[in-house]
Amino acid sequence: MRCQEKIEQRFARKPIALAIPLLFAGANALAQHATEQQLATVVVTASGYEQNIRDAAASITVITGSEIAKRSYTDLADVLKFVPGVAVQGSGTEQSISIRGMGNAYTLFLIDGRPAQGGDTFEFNGGGRGQQISFMPPLDMIERVEVIRGPASGLYGSDAMGGVINIITKKVSNTWKGGVTAEYLHPDGGNDVNGEAYNTSFILNGPLVDDVLGIQLSGGFRGTNEGSVVQFGDTSTGDADYKQRNIGAKVTWKADGRNTLTAGGSRTDTDRWRNPGRSLASTAAASYQGSAKDNLFVAHDGRYGKFSTSTYLNYDSASNPTTRTSAPSGVARGIDFDTLTLNSQGTWQPGAAHTLTGGFTYKNEQLEDGATSAVNVYNIANDAFVSMERYQLSAFAEDEWRLRENLALTASARYDYNEQYGGQWSPKAYLVYRASEALTVKGGAITGYKAPSLRNAAPDFSATSMGGVSIGNPDLKPETIVSVEFGVDYERSDLGLKASAVVYRTDFDDKITRSADFLCLPNVVCHYGGLEYPAHQYGYKQTINVDKARIHGAELALDYRFTGSLSVRANYTLTDSEQLTGASRGSPLNDQPKHAANLGLNYDHSRGTSLWAQAAYTGKFISTDLATGASTSQSYTLVDMGVVHRLKRNLALKFGIYNLANRQVANSSNGYVDGRRYSTALNYTF
């Protein structure tokens, strides 16, 4: 314990440092053909086509499948915890991921370049912890993960205002191969946050017709027993009793040397139970939440000399058929949220100086919700669903113009037309200068746009949030941002050195956040928007536009290889936000730590053994609870370590200890931190 306290003190003193979808393609397919070394340097997310990471007009982090294999990771949240600028908050199966202090509702998840439904699928404000992570592919399927830190609205639209996480899965192979992983996590005796957990997954793929037709199958099961701790009312709890099942398949047809078609689908089911005296207060009623998500896609990739195309049709259908306690007996309540996306883009290289990209996106959202309201709205029948639908059309164009051999200007513009909010332009200008073989200088101005979610703009919806009740606001306006960043990358492979530094500032107009003032006072019947809400002990607030807000920050990263076997990795993140106008002027914009730092040590033995250790420092932040007001969270440091040993060439045994000192940390906004737990896993590949 003293050792961990010393580590934390040092960090604190020196915080240094139904449908058919997909047609995704060309660049992705090419990148997947690359070698492992190339995968570390070739990206597709920043531009939609394959390019060296040093030339990308964005701040990007890449985590390869081989890096993931050398750790005792359980899910995507574990993979992303060490990325600068990324914050992972919460515990167990209810963790949220945000980029550059903008909240998880501003992070766009892609699976092979196709957008996944956001956190607002089942939640009022898009902040549903664990929902997006629950529906991501098993780790065995991941070829690599590309993280864009900062706005990417020019290419990906409204949902990419904070950043993009693109999970690129393994391609269908031309030889039969696969893998199976089984993991068991055991909580320490002093850890009441987590229950026992187990996780299994598999992947199998190979040719049906050599060099023409191939298939990939994947699936998994994950379970977590219920924790036994409650704090801050019911806002901070331990693990729920959780079960997850997923299955997926995709088929790839290489019609000829130019055209590739891919079609597939997946199904994920999750169940969460919470019981009084365990993960709920003893006076609370037991709760159950079941959810399911279906995905279907079809995609086409074409390569025609200097011109390539990538098109997909993607359909997500999410449902939450739980039972509303206020509904009459036998009347079901639930959520059905369908999203259909059609995207097509082309890339043309007319000469050495220009790479032109253009395309369009159509997105349709349909929501039927009888579950989100946290209270009974008297003007709405108990057995009624609230239905909403809207569409959005977008067109975008980009040119990477090589002014000189070592200097490139990327200029782009996107126009979004939203059925509710009209049109919005989002331009971008970004310079990349290769000063030498080792040094790259980057910088630019990026704009972004985000329309309010369907629920946020509807007074029919309300939700318990941060200890109180928030109501939708029909007068909301879309958010817009201008973000400016400047970065330097330095890489010397002969020295085993890679370093980077980025500074940025993001200015918001009409930022959407929770109101500081009451819409209706506690214990008073609330009349709003033609509806009547019953008196509530904490009163009512709502989402509002706060006119102006600002986030500025810095991200420093260093990788150094001492020898062929021993390496160190460190990074530091500064995130400082402020509301510039409104009743909360001067207050932070989000519940994000100002300082965060990571330090990791890796040793790869030639006989197939990998040792790793890492320490993660999370600084203080102000938590804004609707019921109890603002409070300052405590800072903390977590230490993890583990070993991966290859018993045979295709059989690996993994063991890890997480939160070595069993630090007990909880706050009202982000819940508990996972306690000490031991992970044992076996991975077999063939």
VMD Tcl script that draws the C-alpha trace (Angstrom):
set ca {
  {0.00 0.00 0.00}
  {2.83 2.39 0.86}
  {4.44 1.61 -2.47}
  {1.27 2.56 -4.33}
  {0.91 5.77 -2.26}
  {4.45 6.76 -3.22}
  {3.68 6.17 -6.89}
  {0.56 8.29 -6.60}
  {2.40 11.08 -4.82}
  {5.00 11.18 -7.59}
  {2.33 11.33 -10.26}
  {0.52 14.06 -8.31}
  {3.63 16.14 -7.86}
  {4.74 15.70 -11.48}
  {1.65 15.15 -13.62}
  {4.02 15.34 -16.61}
  {4.56 14.95 -18.23}
  {-33.72 -5.44 -40.08}
  {-31.92 -4.39 -43.19}
  {-28.87 -4.98 -45.13}
  {-25.68 -3.19 -44.63}
  {-22.15 -2.70 -45.46}
  {-20.02 -1.97 -48.20}
  {-16.84 -1.09 -46.60}
  {-13.74 -1.51 -48.21}
  {-10.81 -0.74 -50.20}
  {-8.48 0.90 -47.85}
  {-9.51 -1.37 -45.04}
  {-8.98 -4.48 -47.12}
  {-5.56 -3.32 -48.24}
  {-4.47 -2.43 -44.74}
  {-5.44 -5.87 -43.54}
  {-3.08 -7.40 -46.13}
  {-0.17 -5.49 -44.65}
  {2.50 -6.97 -42.46}
  {2.45 -6.52 -38.70}
  {5.04 -3.76 -38.96}
  {2.98 -1.95 -41.58}
  {-0.15 -2.27 -39.47}
  {1.57 -0.18 -36.84}
  {2.12 2.67 -39.31}
  {-0.68 2.42 -41.90}
  {-4.11 3.86 -41.09}
  {-7.40 4.27 -42.96}
  {-9.62 6.13 -40.50}
  {-8.32 9.68 -40.95}
  {-9.03 9.91 -44.68}
  {-11.03 6.84 -45.66}
  {-8.09 5.45 -47.66}
  {-4.77 3.83 -46.80}
  {-1.95 6.17 -45.76}
  {1.08 6.28 -43.51}
  {0.17 7.39 -40.00}
  {2.75 10.19 -40.19}
  {0.92 11.66 -43.22}
  {-2.53 11.50 -41.63}
  {-4.23 14.85 -41.06}
  {-5.20 13.97 -37.50}
  {-3.82 12.86 -34.14}
  {-4.03 9.06 -34.26}
  {-3.14 6.17 -31.97}
  {-3.00 2.58 -33.26}
  {-3.23 -0.56 -31.09}
  {-2.42 -3.73 -33.00}
  {-3.80 -7.22 -32.47}
  {-0.36 -8.45 -31.41}
  {-0.24 -5.84 -28.63}
  {-3.67 -6.96 -27.42}
  {-2.52 -10.60 -27.44}
  {0.31 -9.75 -25.03}
  {-2.07 -8.54 -22.32}
  {-4.79 -10.07 -20.15}
  {-7.48 -7.83 -21.60}
  {-11.18 -8.62 -21.20}
  {-12.86 -6.06 -23.45}
  {-12.29 -2.93 -25.51}
  {-12.23 -0.69 -22.43}
  {-9.05 -2.44 -21.27}
  {-7.49 -1.91 -24.70}
  {-8.14 1.85 -24.67}
  {-7.11 2.73 -21.11}
  {-3.52 3.50 -22.08}
  {-4.30 5.84 -25.00}
  {-3.44 9.52 -24.35}
  {-6.48 11.77 -24.43}
  {-8.87 8.87 -23.78}
  {-10.71 8.56 -20.44}
  {-12.26 5.25 -19.36}
  {-14.60 5.66 -16.39}
  {-16.83 3.33 -14.40}
  {-16.32 -0.32 -13.52}
  {-17.01 -3.84 -14.71}
  {-19.42 -4.01 -17.61}
  {-20.56 -0.39 -17.14}
  {-17.63 1.65 -18.38}
  {-17.78 4.72 -20.59}
  {-15.16 6.00 -23.01}
  {-14.59 9.64 -23.91}
  {-11.96 11.52 -25.87}
  {-10.44 14.92 -25.03}
  {-12.90 15.67 -22.25}
  {-15.99 15.71 -24.43}
  {-18.02 12.87 -22.90}
  {-18.82 9.47 -24.37}
  {-21.82 10.79 -26.33}
  {-19.30 12.58 -28.60}
  {-17.24 9.48 -29.42}
  {-18.10 7.64 -32.63}
  {-17.44 3.89 -32.69}
  {-16.83 2.28 -36.07}
  {-16.60 -1.42 -36.89}
  {-14.62 -1.81 -40.10}
  {-15.49 1.77 -40.94}
  {-19.23 1.37 -40.35}
  {-20.85 3.42 -37.56}
  {-22.21 1.62 -34.52}
  {-25.24 2.99 -32.69}
  {-24.36 5.53 -30.02}
  {-24.77 5.57 -26.26}
  {-28.20 7.18 -26.67}
  {-29.66 3.88 -27.93}
  {-31.02 3.01 -24.50}
  {-30.26 6.15 -22.52}
  {-31.80 9.63 -22.31}
  {-28.61 11.63 -22.70}
  {-26.35 9.31 -24.65}
  {-24.32 8.49 -21.56}
  {-25.33 4.89 -21.05}
  {-22.27 3.36 -19.42}
  {-21.28 0.02 -20.90}
  {-23.85 -0.01 -23.69}
  {-21.45 0.60 -26.57}
  {-18.71 -1.60 -25.13}
  {-21.21 -4.45 -24.73}
  {-21.87 -4.52 -28.46}
  {-18.29 -4.38 -29.72}
  {-16.62 -7.41 -31.38}
  {-14.74 -9.96 -29.21}
  {-11.05 -9.18 -28.84}
  {-10.12 -12.32 -30.79}
  {-11.65 -10.68 -33.88}
  {-9.66 -7.45 -33.73}
  {-6.84 -6.86 -36.20}
  {-6.16 -3.38 -34.83}
  {-7.85 -0.34 -33.31}
  {-7.37 3.17 -34.71}
  {-8.23 6.10 -32.44}
  {-8.64 9.63 -33.81}
  {-8.24 12.08 -30.96}
  {-10.23 15.16 -31.85}
  {-13.07 16.08 -34.21}
  {-13.59 14.05 -37.39}
  {-16.94 15.48 -38.46}
  {-15.71 16.28 -41.97}
  {-15.60 12.59 -42.89}
  {-17.91 10.99 -40.33}
  {-20.49 13.65 -39.51}
  {-22.30 14.73 -36.39}
  {-21.41 11.82 -34.11}
  {-17.64 12.22 -34.51}
  {-17.39 15.58 -32.76}
  {-15.08 14.30 -30.02}
  {-13.21 11.60 -31.86}
  {-13.42 8.22 -33.56}
  {-12.60 4.67 -32.44}
  {-12.39 2.37 -35.48}
  {-12.26 -1.35 -34.65}
  {-10.82 -3.09 -37.68}
  {-11.57 -6.81 -37.57}
  {-9.61 -9.67 -39.05}
  {-10.26 -10.29 -42.71}
  {-11.65 -13.53 -44.07}
  {-8.54 -15.61 -44.72}
  {-7.66 -17.84 -47.66}
  {-6.70 -20.71 -45.35}
  {-8.73 -22.21 -42.52}
  {-7.68 -20.77 -39.18}
  {-9.25 -19.72 -35.91}
  {-8.90 -19.32 -32.18}
  {-10.61 -19.89 -28.84}
  {-10.14 -17.92 -25.61}
  {-11.44 -18.74 -22.13}
  {-10.94 -16.32 -19.22}
  {-11.79 -16.37 -15.52}
  {-11.62 -13.31 -13.24}
  {-11.64 -13.76 -9.49}
  {-12.18 -10.76 -7.17}
  {-9.95 -10.42 -4.13}
  {-11.54 -11.00 -0.73}
  {-11.48 -7.25 -0.01}
  {-13.09 -6.35 -3.33}
  {-16.87 -5.87 -2.99}
  {-17.23 -3.98 -6.27}
  {-16.69 -6.93 -8.58}
  {-18.13 -10.42 -8.69}
  {-16.61 -13.48 -10.28}
  {-16.52 -13.20 -14.05}
  {-15.90 -15.45 -17.01}
  {-15.46 -14.79 -20.68}
  {-15.24 -17.08 -23.71}
  {-14.93 -16.26 -27.40}
  {-14.07 -17.91 -30.69}
  {-13.31 -17.02 -34.29}
  {-13.21 -19.36 -37.29}
  {-12.62 -18.35 -40.88}
  {-11.50 -19.79 -44.16}
  {-12.25 -20.29 -47.85}
  {-15.37 -21.85 -49.29}
  {-13.92 -21.41 -52.77}
  {-10.20 -20.69 -52.91}
  {-9.40 -17.06 -53.74}
  {-13.07 -16.35 -54.46}
  {-15.44 -16.98 -51.57}
  {-14.67 -17.02 -47.85}
  {-16.56 -17.09 -44.56}
  {-15.89 -15.96 -40.99}
  {-17.80 -17.07 -37.89}
  {-17.40 -15.60 -34.41}
  {-19.13 -15.63 -31.07}
  {-18.75 -15.50 -27.34}
  {-20.28 -15.56 -23.89}
  {-19.53 -13.32 -20.94}
  {-20.87 -13.47 -17.40}
  {-20.32 -11.47 -14.22}
  {-21.70 -12.23 -10.78}
  {-23.25 -9.40 -8.80}
  {-21.12 -7.19 -6.59}
  {-22.16 -6.15 -3.08}
  {-21.57 -2.45 -2.60}
  {-23.72 0.68 -2.87}
  {-22.80 4.32 -2.31}
  {-24.22 7.76 -3.17}
  {-27.78 6.40 -3.12}
  {-27.94 4.08 -6.10}
  {-25.69 6.10 -8.40}
  {-22.47 4.24 -7.51}
  {-22.82 0.49 -7.31}
  {-20.80 -2.63 -7.86}
  {-21.17 -5.05 -10.75}
  {-24.63 -6.12 -11.80}
  {-25.36 -9.80 -12.37}
  {-24.56 -9.64 -16.07}
  {-24.82 -12.07 -18.98}
  {-23.89 -11.45 -22.61}
  {-24.14 -13.67 -25.67}
  {-22.98 -12.77 -29.18}
  {-22.76 -14.49 -32.54}
  {-21.71 -13.17 -35.92}
  {-20.88 -14.15 -39.48}
  {-19.62 -12.50 -42.64}
  {-19.00 -13.71 -46.18}
  {-16.57 -12.15 -48.65}
  {-16.84 -12.65 -52.41}
  {-14.01 -11.52 -54.67}
  {-15.98 -11.17 -57.87}
  {-12.83 -10.34 -59.83}
  {-9.58 -8.51 -59.37}
  {-11.39 -5.20 -58.99}
  {-14.59 -5.87 -57.05}
  {-15.11 -7.34 -53.60}
  {-18.48 -7.84 -51.92}
  {-18.91 -8.46 -48.21}
  {-22.13 -9.25 -46.35}
  {-22.70 -10.18 -42.76}
  {-24.60 -9.84 -39.55}
  {-24.40 -10.26 -35.81}
  {-26.63 -10.61 -32.76}
  {-25.80 -9.62 -29.18}
  {-28.04 -10.17 -26.14}
  {-27.34 -8.79 -22.67}
  {-29.09 -9.18 -19.31}
  {-28.48 -7.14 -16.15}
  {-30.00 -7.97 -12.76}
  {-29.61 -5.85 -9.63}
  {-30.85 -6.92 -6.21}
  {-31.44 -5.00 -2.94}
  {-28.68 -5.48 -0.43}
  {-26.23 -6.38 -3.18}
  {-25.69 -3.79 -5.91}
  {-28.78 -1.83 -4.82}
  {-29.71 -0.24 -1.51}
  {-31.58 -2.63 0.79}
  {-34.73 -0.49 0.49}
  {-34.71 -0.48 -3.31}
  {-36.72 -2.75 -5.59}
  {-34.95 -5.39 -7.65}
  {-34.33 -4.37 -11.25}
  {-33.77 -6.14 -14.55}
  {-32.68 -4.78 -17.89}
  {-32.47 -6.92 -20.99}
  {-31.23 -5.63 -24.31}
  {-30.53 -7.00 -27.76}
  {-28.86 -5.64 -30.85}
  {-28.95 -6.96 -34.41}
  {-26.66 -5.76 -37.16}
  {-26.87 -6.51 -40.87}
  {-24.66 -5.07 -43.57}
  {-23.63 -5.37 -47.18}
  {-20.56 -3.67 -48.63}
  {-18.78 -3.22 -51.92}
  {-15.16 -2.30 -52.52}
  {-13.96 -1.40 -55.98}
  {-10.46 -0.60 -57.23}
  {-10.12 0.74 -60.76}
  {-6.60 1.98 -61.27}
  {-6.32 5.49 -59.86}
  {-9.96 5.43 -58.75}
  {-11.39 3.41 -55.85}
  {-14.81 3.24 -54.24}
  {-16.16 2.11 -50.89}
  {-19.88 1.75 -50.21}
  {-21.89 0.19 -47.42}
  {-25.46 -0.18 -46.28}
  {-25.61 -0.75 -42.54}
  {-28.63 -1.54 -40.38}
  {-28.66 -1.61 -36.57}
  {-31.74 -2.64 -34.61}
  {-31.57 -2.35 -30.83}
  {-34.32 -3.33 -28.40}
  {-34.78 -3.28 -24.66}
  {-37.97 -5.28 -23.92}
  {-37.96 -4.78 -20.16}
  {-41.10 -4.32 -18.05}
  {-42.20 -0.88 -16.85}
  {-43.07 -0.94 -13.16}
  {-45.68 1.80 -13.60}
  {-47.44 0.01 -16.46}
  {-50.66 -1.94 -15.91}
  {-50.25 -5.67 -15.38}
  {-49.31 -7.45 -18.59}
  {-48.38 -4.27 -20.45}
  {-44.83 -4.35 -21.71}
  {-42.60 -1.37 -22.02}
  {-39.34 -1.13 -23.82}
  {-37.18 0.60 -26.37}
  {-36.80 -0.10 -30.08}
  {-34.20 2.00 -31.87}
  {-33.43 1.37 -35.55}
  {-30.68 3.12 -37.50}
  {-30.15 2.73 -41.23}
  {-27.03 4.23 -42.82}
  {-26.04 4.33 -46.48}
  {-22.58 5.67 -47.22}
  {-20.60 5.80 -50.45}
  {-17.30 7.47 -51.20}
  {-14.74 7.49 -53.96}
  {-11.03 8.31 -53.98}
  {-9.19 9.50 -57.10}
  {-5.48 10.18 -57.55}
  {-5.19 12.20 -60.78}
  {-1.48 12.74 -60.20}
  {1.24 12.77 -57.60}
  {0.14 16.08 -56.09}
  {-3.53 15.41 -55.32}
  {-5.67 12.74 -53.67}
  {-9.36 13.62 -54.00}
  {-12.11 12.04 -51.91}
  {-15.85 12.67 -52.07}
  {-19.09 11.00 -51.13}
  {-22.46 11.12 -49.42}
  {-24.24 9.67 -46.38}
  {-27.92 9.04 -45.68}
  {-28.96 8.23 -42.11}
  {-32.43 7.41 -40.80}
  {-33.28 6.98 -37.11}
  {-36.54 5.49 -35.77}
  {-37.25 5.36 -32.04}
  {-40.13 3.85 -30.09}
  {-39.64 4.37 -26.38}
  {-41.85 3.44 -23.47}
  {-39.06 2.97 -20.98}
  {-36.80 6.00 -20.74}
  {-39.03 8.20 -18.62}
  {-37.92 7.93 -15.02}
  {-41.27 9.22 -13.78}
  {-44.90 8.80 -14.82}
  {-45.91 11.68 -17.09}
  {-49.62 12.14 -16.39}
  {-50.53 13.27 -19.90}
  {-49.10 10.08 -21.43}
  {-50.98 6.80 -21.08}
  {-49.13 4.14 -19.12}
  {-49.25 1.72 -22.02}
  {-48.21 4.25 -24.67}
  {-44.97 4.44 -26.57}
  {-43.47 7.69 -27.75}
  {-42.43 7.40 -31.39}
  {-39.97 9.61 -33.24}
  {-38.23 9.48 -36.61}
  {-35.81 11.72 -38.49}
  {-33.31 11.59 -41.34}
  {-30.06 13.31 -42.17}
  {-28.35 13.77 -45.55}
  {-24.68 14.66 -45.94}
  {-22.19 15.31 -48.72}
  {-18.43 15.68 -48.26}
  {-15.30 16.37 -50.28}
  {-11.59 16.37 -49.41}
  {-8.32 17.07 -51.19}
  {-4.88 16.11 -49.94}
  {-2.67 18.50 -51.88}
  {1.08 17.90 -51.80}
  {2.48 21.43 -52.03}
  {5.96 19.95 -51.84}
  {7.25 16.42 -51.50}
  {7.38 16.81 -47.73}
  {4.48 19.24 -47.24}
  {0.77 18.42 -47.64}
  {-2.36 20.47 -47.13}
  {-5.62 18.62 -46.47}
  {-8.73 20.71 -47.07}
  {-12.25 19.35 -46.73}
  {-15.84 20.41 -46.32}
  {-18.99 18.58 -45.29}
  {-22.60 19.69 -45.54}
  {-25.15 18.06 -43.23}
  {-28.89 18.53 -43.62}
  {-30.88 17.39 -40.58}
  {-34.66 17.05 -40.88}
  {-35.16 18.84 -37.55}
  {-32.35 21.39 -37.57}
  {-31.62 22.30 -41.17}
  {-28.18 22.57 -42.78}
  {-24.66 23.02 -41.45}
  {-21.22 23.31 -43.10}
  {-18.15 21.74 -41.43}
  {-14.84 22.77 -43.11}
  {-11.34 21.61 -42.20}
  {-7.79 22.71 -43.08}
  {-4.74 20.76 -41.92}
  {-1.01 20.88 -42.73}
  {1.46 18.00 -42.40}
  {5.17 18.80 -42.76}
  {7.85 16.12 -42.74}
  {10.79 18.16 -41.53}
  {13.11 15.14 -41.68}
  {13.00 11.36 -41.80}
  {12.39 11.40 -38.05}
  {10.44 14.61 -37.41}
  {6.87 15.39 -38.49}
  {5.02 18.59 -37.64}
  {1.22 18.72 -37.89}
  {-1.51 21.24 -37.23}
  {-4.79 22.61 -38.38}
  {-8.27 23.91 -37.73}
  {-11.20 21.50 -37.63}
  {-14.88 22.27 -37.24}
  {-17.63 20.01 -35.97}
  {-21.37 19.83 -35.64}
  {-23.65 17.71 -33.46}
  {-27.45 17.65 -33.55}
  {-29.29 16.98 -30.27}
  {-30.32 13.37 -29.80}
  {-33.95 12.43 -30.41}
  {-34.66 12.20 -26.66}
  {-32.74 15.30 -25.63}
  {-35.06 17.47 -27.70}
  {-38.36 15.89 -26.55}
  {-40.19 16.88 -23.32}
  {-41.91 13.46 -23.41}
  {-38.65 11.99 -22.12}
  {-37.10 12.24 -18.70}
  {-34.37 10.31 -16.95}
  {-32.67 10.03 -13.61}
  {-29.22 11.48 -14.06}
  {-26.54 12.26 -11.49}
  {-28.99 11.88 -8.59}
  {-31.82 13.95 -10.08}
  {-34.27 14.07 -12.98}
  {-33.57 15.68 -16.36}
  {-36.28 16.50 -18.92}
  {-35.88 16.84 -22.68}
  {-35.81 20.34 -24.14}
  {-37.52 21.06 -27.51}
  {-35.74 24.43 -27.78}
  {-32.25 22.94 -28.06}
  {-30.00 24.01 -30.91}
  {-27.22 21.93 -32.51}
  {-23.74 22.27 -31.05}
  {-20.89 23.57 -33.17}
  {-17.16 23.62 -32.44}
  {-13.93 24.97 -33.81}
  {-10.88 22.99 -32.74}
  {-7.27 24.01 -33.37}
  {-4.38 21.63 -32.74}
  {-0.63 21.56 -33.21}
  {1.53 18.47 -32.85}
  {5.03 17.11 -33.28}
  {5.99 13.46 -33.86}
  {9.54 12.18 -33.60}
  {10.50 8.59 -34.46}
  {13.92 6.92 -34.65}
  {13.57 3.17 -35.19}
  {17.36 2.76 -34.96}
  {17.21 4.19 -31.42}
  {13.96 2.46 -30.48}
  {12.45 5.88 -29.80}
  {9.02 7.29 -30.59}
  {7.73 10.52 -29.05}
  {4.85 12.90 -29.70}
  {3.34 16.07 -28.29}
  {0.00 17.68 -29.16}
  {-1.68 20.82 -27.84}
  {-5.24 21.79 -28.75}
  {-8.09 24.14 -28.01}
  {-11.76 23.46 -28.70}
  {-14.35 26.24 -28.60}
  {-18.04 25.38 -28.37}
  {-21.07 27.36 -29.43}
  {-24.42 26.22 -28.03}
  {-22.80 23.41 -26.02}
  {-25.44 21.02 -24.69}
  {-25.16 20.24 -21.00}
  {-27.26 19.86 -17.82}
  {-28.79 23.02 -16.40}
  {-27.53 24.39 -13.11}
  {-30.87 26.03 -12.32}
  {-34.06 24.15 -11.51}
  {-36.78 23.85 -14.12}
  {-39.09 22.88 -11.23}
  {-38.19 22.96 -7.55}
  {-37.99 19.80 -5.39}
  {-41.27 18.35 -4.11}
  {-43.37 20.52 -6.45}
  {-45.58 19.25 -9.28}
  {-43.89 20.27 -12.52}
  {-45.78 21.67 -15.52}
  {-43.65 21.89 -18.64}
  {-44.19 21.55 -22.37}
  {-47.90 20.85 -21.96}
  {-47.14 17.91 -19.68}
  {-47.46 17.38 -15.95}
  {-44.69 15.66 -14.02}
  {-45.26 14.49 -10.43}
  {-43.39 16.13 -7.57}
  {-39.90 14.73 -7.14}
  {-37.66 14.98 -4.09}
  {-34.77 16.38 -6.15}
  {-36.83 18.54 -8.48}
  {-36.39 18.80 -12.25}
  {-33.63 20.12 -14.45}
  {-33.11 19.84 -18.20}
  {-30.55 19.79 -20.94}
  {-29.75 23.28 -22.22}
  {-27.44 25.15 -24.58}
  {-24.84 27.08 -22.60}
  {-23.86 29.44 -25.43}
  {-20.09 29.11 -25.15}
  {-17.61 26.70 -23.58}
  {-13.96 25.82 -24.06}
  {-11.68 22.82 -23.64}
  {-7.94 23.06 -24.00}
  {-5.38 20.39 -23.38}
  {-2.14 18.63 -24.17}
  {-1.12 15.05 -24.89}
  {2.46 13.85 -24.46}
  {3.59 10.31 -25.32}
  {6.90 8.46 -25.24}
  {7.81 4.92 -26.31}
  {11.37 3.74 -25.82}
  {12.91 0.31 -26.39}
  {15.97 -0.24 -24.19}
  {16.79 -3.58 -25.80}
  {15.12 -5.97 -28.21}
  {13.14 -7.33 -25.26}
  {12.65 -4.44 -22.82}
  {10.56 -1.34 -23.53}
  {8.82 1.45 -21.66}
  {5.75 3.50 -22.58}
  {4.54 6.68 -20.90}
  {1.98 9.36 -21.61}
  {0.43 12.38 -19.95}
  {-2.91 14.07 -20.68}
  {-4.02 17.56 -19.65}
  {-7.74 18.32 -20.07}
  {-9.04 21.67 -18.84}
  {-12.62 22.75 -19.58}
  {-14.72 25.77 -18.70}
  {-18.24 27.02 -19.35}
  {-17.77 30.60 -20.53}
  {-21.36 31.82 -20.27}
  {-24.61 30.98 -18.49}
  {-25.51 30.18 -14.89}
  {-22.59 27.73 -14.58}
  {-20.01 30.17 -15.94}
  {-16.55 29.24 -14.71}
  {-17.50 25.63 -13.97}
  {-15.95 22.64 -15.76}
  {-17.84 21.37 -18.76}
  {-17.63 17.65 -17.95}
  {-16.77 15.29 -15.13}
  {-13.28 14.67 -16.49}
  {-9.93 14.70 -14.64}
  {-7.66 17.62 -15.42}
  {-4.52 15.46 -15.19}
  {-4.01 11.83 -16.19}
  {-0.81 9.84 -16.74}
  {0.22 6.29 -17.61}
  {3.48 4.41 -17.27}
  {4.05 0.91 -18.65}
  {6.95 -1.53 -18.75}
  {7.09 -4.52 -21.13}
  {9.52 -7.43 -21.36}
  {9.30 -9.93 -24.22}
  {11.44 -13.02 -23.69}
  {12.65 -14.91 -26.74}
  {11.17 -18.14 -25.36}
  {7.62 -16.89 -25.64}
  {7.09 -15.17 -22.29}
  {5.90 -11.57 -22.00}
  {5.90 -9.66 -18.71}
  {4.08 -6.36 -18.33}
  {3.30 -3.81 -15.64}
  {1.51 -0.48 -15.81}
  {0.48 2.35 -13.50}
  {-2.37 4.73 -14.30}
  {-2.86 8.03 -12.48}
  {-6.25 9.80 -12.56}
  {-6.34 13.31 -11.15}
  {-9.06 15.15 -9.28}
  {-12.15 16.48 -11.02}
  {-15.36 18.23 -10.06}
  {-18.43 15.98 -10.08}
  {-21.72 17.75 -10.78}
  {-24.49 15.78 -9.08}
  {-28.01 17.14 -9.63}
  {-29.11 16.13 -6.14}
  {-26.10 16.96 -3.98}
  {-24.38 19.63 -6.07}
  {-20.74 19.87 -7.06}
  {-18.04 17.92 -5.24}
  {-14.37 17.21 -5.90}
  {-13.39 13.62 -6.55}
  {-10.21 12.15 -5.17}
  {-7.17 11.41 -7.30}
  {-5.87 7.86 -7.44}
  {-3.29 5.57 -9.01}
  {-3.96 1.98 -10.11}
  {-1.19 -0.55 -10.71}
  {-1.67 -3.66 -12.88}
  {0.76 -6.39 -13.87}
  {0.75 -9.72 -15.62}
  {2.45 -12.39 -17.68}
  {1.70 -14.15 -20.95}
  {3.48 -17.47 -21.52}
  {3.33 -19.58 -24.66}
  {3.06 -23.21 -23.57}
  {3.23 -24.16 -27.24}
  {3.43 -22.19 -30.46}
  {-0.37 -21.99 -30.64}
  {-1.27 -22.17 -26.93}
  {-0.83 -19.21 -24.55}
  {-1.52 -18.93 -20.82}
  {-2.25 -15.45 -19.47}
  {-2.31 -14.22 -15.88}
  {-2.92 -10.70 -14.62}
  {-3.44 -8.81 -11.36}
  {-5.44 -5.60 -11.63}
  {-5.58 -2.79 -9.06}
  {-2.74 -4.38 -7.14}
  {-3.28 -2.32 -3.97}
  {-7.10 -2.73 -4.12}
  {-7.69 1.02 -4.11}
  {-11.29 1.80 -3.10}
  {-12.51 4.75 -5.17}
  {-16.07 5.94 -5.82}
  {-17.76 9.15 -6.88}
  {-21.34 10.07 -7.63}
  {-20.91 10.68 -11.35}
  {-18.69 7.84 -12.57}
  {-19.35 5.10 -10.02}
  {-16.77 2.77 -8.56}
  {-13.33 1.84 -9.79}
  {-12.79 -1.90 -10.18}
  {-11.17 -3.47 -7.12}
  {-8.33 -5.98 -7.04}
  {-9.01 -8.99 -9.23}
  {-7.04 -11.84 -10.74}
  {-7.38 -12.84 -14.38}
  {-6.44 -16.24 -15.79}
  {-6.96 -16.97 -19.48}
  {-6.08 -19.64 -22.03}
  {-5.85 -18.84 -25.74}
  {-5.60 -21.52 -28.44}
  {-5.08 -20.69 -32.10}
  {-5.04 -22.99 -35.12}
}
mol new
graphics top color blue
foreach p $ca { graphics top sphere $p radius 0.5 }
foreach p [lrange $ca 0 end-1] q [lrange $ca 1 end] { graphics top cylinder $p $q radius 0.2 }
display resetview
